Every structure is written in C-alpha cells, then in structure tokens.
Amino acid sequence: MQYHDHDGSHYLTYPDAARLATGDGPAALTRALAERSPGAPLALHVRLPFCRQACRFCASQRVPSRDSRQAEPYLTRLDREMVLVSRLLGRLPAVQRLHWGGGAPAFLSLDQMGDLFDRLDARFGLSGARGRDFSIEIDPREADVFTLRHLQALGFNRLSLGVQELDLRVQKAINRVQPRVLTESLVDEAERLGFHSLNLDLIVGLPLQTPRGFGETVEQVIAMTPARITLRRYAHLPERYRPQREIDAEDLPDAATRLAILEAARERLDDAGYVHIGLGQFARPDDSLAQALGEGRLARGLQGYTHYPPGDQLGLGVAALSRVGDTLTRNALSLADYEAALDASQLPASAGYRLDAVERLHRDAIEALACRRELDLAALSQAHGLDAGAALAGALERLAPFCRAGLLERHGQCLRVTPDGLWGLTHLLAAFDPQATPVA
C-alpha cells in the first residue's frame, strides 16, 4: 500500500534541492553561466513570495502581506538581480519559456505585473511567438477576470489555478475558503481569452478529507474540463513549516484513507479520459503533455513536466532554483538574506552544487523513468561511456521489491514502469538516490 503514495514535487531536481548545503553559490552560478553555449535557449522562473492569507498546508518560503505596495522593494531588488545575471549571459535568443510562481503572483497590482514583465523583456528579451510558454500560478482568491485579461494582454498563455479542495469543511480546516463559483468564473474567462492550457491543482491528504468528499471535488473539477489536473500530496511537517502547526494531526487521513482517496480519484480521471502523465499529473489526450508522452519527447523542468526540450533554467527571486548545465543553485531562503546580497551587488545564490559523472548517470536514469517510463541500461551505458548496470547496482537492488510488487518490470537491460507503478513513481525515482529514505 505504501508503494502507491506519491508526492509529485520530488525529484524535479537531483540531488533534491532540500539537501543543498550552503556553499559558494555566486561562484557556482557564475561559472555555470560562463560555460553555457553562446545563444543557447534559457527558461526563466520568477519567484514572487507574497500572499495575503496563510494557508495552513503551506510548505513554501512565503511573505504574508495585505498591501501590494509592500512588494515594491522586492521588485526593485529583483530587477537588480536581473541586471547582474544578464551581464553574465551576453546575447540570448528570445526567451520562449517563462514562469511566475512562489506565493501568489496575482498579489501584485496590474501595474506592478506590467512593470515586471517589461523589465524581464528589457533584460532578457521575451518572445512574442505563438509557440512561447508563458505560465503563471494563480490563487483564485487573488484574481478576477480583469487580472486574466491583463495577463493575456502581457503575453501569458498558460495558467495554473490552485483549487486544492472544494469541500467546505476541508477548506475551513486549511484556512482557504474558496467557493467553486470563483474558480469556475476564472476557468470560463481563461477559455474565452484563449489560454491554450489550464491546470487545476488538487491536494490529497488534507485534514478532514474523505474519499467521498474528494471524489466529489474531482468530479466538479473534471466538469470544468481543464486541459490538466494535478494531484499533489500534502506532507505534514509542522516542525519545518510554521503555518502547518495550526493543523490538528488527528484530523489528517491515515495511509489507508489516503490510498482510497487516490484510487477513487484515479478511477474518475480514467473514466473521464485523462492520461496519467506521472507524478500525479493528468492531461487530456489533446494536450501537449499527453502528445509529448505518446511521441517519446516528454521532458521535465524545475516546475514539472513539459513538452519543451530540456534545457537551462534560471530562477530569479528569493529561494528560486536554477539549473544550468550540470550545476544546481538556490537563492537565499530568507527575504532578508536575499535583500542583503543584492544590496551588496552580489548574486543572491546561497548554495551551489555541480554533479559529478556518477551523479549525472543517476540524474539521467531518473529522467528516463519519469519521462519515458522506461530505462534502457545499454543506451545509458553508451551515452555515458561506462557500465550503467554496474554503476547503478545499488539502485537496481533497491528496485527489486518494486518489481515483486508489480510496479516495475525488467526485461534484460530494460526496465519499464507499469500503470500501477505510475502511482509509486516517486519511490522508483528515489531508488537512484543513495541518500533517500527507504520505503517502510
């Protein structure tokens, strides 16, 4: 049963970003940017940590605030970071991929959004091509139809709405009361405006959640016909995340209930024709993710699955991650440290890590299973110039229980994830991480 639990946030980076030790981040990022191929494409991720309300399930570095004017000093420093980074990059092709996330980006006023978009364009050059992928995370409580119209006018063409749960009892328990009609109005407006891909986020394992209640939420979300639906697992870590201390642990569903919730959701999504991409991500068959999966070109970025080829990604803002070549860096986790670095005209990267040859092998094995649902050890050996089977012997041994449980099949040098294995994909990926905690 424990094999089928999942957390779609794991292993978007390897090693896991949570384990990055503080180090010489500015030097690591500077070196990585200097080693990039001239003219190579670059994806941008802008982290905007502000939100007006503290949801009790929150597990992010967020800055609570009631007044969007309080974001002005942060936006000024964000522009300073853009200047420092752009000086290291030189000339770039027009940026095709842009993502705004973090807290609630719609916390910003419309003028602030426009100004930030203009600054990004001035520093990096944003594409106006039809094939661009400009996405933003939206808290429906922070946005209205005018917000969506403004975002569409700026150039955003993909939205992710945080629904989480539509059961009022659960909403009250997590301090996120959000009427269904609020979400429906935004979904309708997004469709009218021509946003080509809409994702609705749901969370499994919240307090007072039941299979029946969550099943009704899934049915209501399916009725809105979004292109994508994401199921995320709530991880209760109150010792690490202060807002979670407001949640009564006795109200959380146990493992058996969580599994029943997942199975009910899976059945409803299957019946509605959604394709399980993996790691809790579902898409309609006509969506670009489902098409990329079918054509063997699915990839992942720091925000999850994408139909774009993998490439370098630059994170801007407090706690933002960057992945450039074989180097992973993370900006300062606290707003004060982020501000202090930029006030001293230094890059705010507080940690940096460069993968060695064996770690690159582990990373590529993880990506193969996550994106193609299979791992060809012979092809991996050829790509890396070593015996992948021998180098990954420990990982293959850790995968043996999953083979016996029917989550994974092995045929000679090839390992394939089964349909049931997609629900335990995080655990399969963790087998390639020597520092991961084994499944109990």
Secondary structure, DSSP 4 states (H G I P E B T S, - for coil): -GGG---TTTTSSSS-GGGPPP--HHHHHHHHHHTSPTT--EEEEEEE-EESS--TT--S--EE-S-GGGGHHHHHHHHHHHHHHHHHH-S-PPB-EEEEEES-GGGS-HHHHHHHHHHHHHHH-B--STT-EEEEEE-GGG--HHHHHHHHHHT--EEEEEEE---HHHHHHTT----HHHHHHHHHHHHHHT-SEEEEEEEES-TT--HHHHHHHHHHHHHT--SEEEEEE----TTT-GGGGGS-GGGS--HHHHHHHHHHHHHHHHHTT-EEEETTEEE-TTSHHHHHHHTT--EEETTEEESSPP-EEEEESTT-EEEETTEEEEE-SSHHHHHHHHHTT---EEEEEE--HHHHHHHHHHHHHHHHSEEEHHHHHHHHTS-HHHHTHHHHHHHHHHHHTTSEEEETTEEEE-TGGGGGHHHHHHTT-TTSPPP-
